[in-house]
Amino acid sequence: MNAMVKAEAVHKSFGPVEVLKGIDLEVEPREVFCIVGPSGSGKSTFLRCINHLEKINAGRLYVDGTLVGYREHGDKLYELRDREVAAQRRDIGMVFQRFNLFPHMTALENVMEAPVLVKGEAKAKAQERARALLDRVGLGEKTGSYPAQLSGGQQQRVAIARALAMEPKLMLFDEPTSALDPELVGEVLDVMRDLAQDGMTMIVVTHEMGFAREVGDSLVFMDDGVVVESGNPRDVLNDPQHERTKSFLSKVL
Ligand SMILES: Nc1ncnc2c1ncn2[C@@H]1O[C@H](COP(=O)(O)OP(=O)(O)OP(=O)(O)O)[C@@H](O)[C@H]1O
């Protein structure tokens, strides 16, 4: 079986600044793969490369065995057309730190939007699934609410339902709880835990070490654009081997 994500010597620079300096990793299907590390270490940039929001400069990045953003011919790479990129992106759901919901649409409309617009799904069918998804994230009573009428935790749960509406095979979470008031963090982590139990493949950039320890199958510690250390989350968090990991964890644990 293909790895769900495979990174081989992935490099990414912004102008002269090299942010990813050769990332190698593999995420297996159904795995909850956590990425931790200090601010500026390149965690978000790596997720954004998987989801076509950034283009890598060197190396290879695969999702489910398919090269991201390029077609390989011999040892040459050709950029994909927009249509092909859009098709690849459909398989990937992304949840950001800020919920990015459409403010003028209800929770239900936010969740239905992409299946109708992007996949051309019939409205009635999209609506039915959107209701079921909102129910699943505990918001069955809030389908008619606008984002401004919802708490941060509720908005983030709508954002998760919206990503799930496209039936992705991979979910990317970029610090999904770090913009929330502390009392709202748990409700979002509960939804993520539920997704993990359902077998969703998830890459989670997080500072929630409790979640990583409990729910994570693998964890990498990134610093300064490289993977410094990786392994089972319990092992890495309880007994870090590298000085940089030890120093970071001593500040956050
Ligand atoms: N579009 C961009 N243009 C220029 N520099 C960028 C761009 N995006 C990110 N960077 C830089 O890349 C570096 C890594 O940023 P990134 O957001 O990936 O780190 P991070 O580990 O996710 O940090 P944080 O935990 O603060 O979100 C930072 O120095 C950032 O300023």
PDBQT file of the ligand as one rigid body, heavy atoms in Angstrom, charges set to zero:
ROOT
HETATM    1  N1  LIG A 301       4.904  33.463   2.044  1.00  0.00    +0.000 N 
HETATM    2  C1  LIG A 301       6.035  33.635   2.743  1.00  0.00    +0.000 A 
HETATM    3  N2  LIG A 301       6.972  34.518   2.337  1.00  0.00    +0.000 NA
HETATM    4  C2  LIG A 301       8.121  34.686   3.021  1.00  0.00    +0.000 A 
HETATM    5  N3  LIG A 301       8.433  34.014   4.150  1.00  0.00    +0.000 NA
HETATM    6  C3  LIG A 301       7.541  33.118   4.607  1.00  0.00    +0.000 A 
HETATM    7  C4  LIG A 301       6.300  32.875   3.927  1.00  0.00    +0.000 A 
HETATM    8  N4  LIG A 301       5.627  31.933   4.620  1.00  0.00    +0.000 NA
HETATM    9  C5  LIG A 301       6.406  31.589   5.672  1.00  0.00    +0.000 A 
HETATM   10  N5  LIG A 301       7.551  32.304   5.656  1.00  0.00    +0.000 N 
HETATM   11  C6  LIG A 301       8.642  32.193   6.642  1.00  0.00    +0.000 C 
HETATM   12  O1  LIG A 301       8.967  30.832   6.768  1.00  0.00    +0.000 OA
HETATM   13  C7  LIG A 301       9.364  30.534   8.092  1.00  0.00    +0.000 C 
HETATM   14  C8  LIG A 301       8.589  29.333   8.561  1.00  0.00    +0.000 C 
HETATM   15  O2  LIG A 301       7.229  29.685   8.712  1.00  0.00    +0.000 OA
HETATM   16  P1  LIG A 301       6.098  28.641   9.098  1.00  0.00    +0.000 P 
HETATM   17  O3  LIG A 301       4.831  29.412   9.231  1.00  0.00    +0.000 OA
HETATM   18  O4  LIG A 301       6.138  27.505   8.176  1.00  0.00    +0.000 OA
HETATM   19  O5  LIG A 301       6.601  28.172  10.530  1.00  0.00    +0.000 OA
HETATM   20  P2  LIG A 301       5.816  27.430  11.673  1.00  0.00    +0.000 P 
HETATM   21  O6  LIG A 301       6.771  26.425  12.208  1.00  0.00    +0.000 OA
HETATM   22  O7  LIG A 301       4.520  26.953  11.171  1.00  0.00    +0.000 OA
HETATM   23  O8  LIG A 301       5.616  28.565  12.744  1.00  0.00    +0.000 OA
HETATM   24  P3  LIG A 301       4.339  28.933  13.646  1.00  0.00    +0.000 P 
HETATM   25  O9  LIG A 301       4.285  27.889  14.732  1.00  0.00    +0.000 OA
HETATM   26  O10 LIG A 301       4.684  30.292  14.179  1.00  0.00    +0.000 OA
HETATM   27  O11 LIG A 301       3.138  28.931  12.758  1.00  0.00    +0.000 OA
HETATM   28  C9  LIG A 301       9.136  31.786   8.916  1.00  0.00    +0.000 C 
HETATM   29  O12 LIG A 301      10.359  32.429   9.106  1.00  0.00    +0.000 OA
HETATM   30  C10 LIG A 301       8.217  32.603   8.047  1.00  0.00    +0.000 C 
HETATM   31  O13 LIG A 301       8.420  33.966   8.255  1.00  0.00    +0.000 OA
ENDROOT
TORSDOF 0
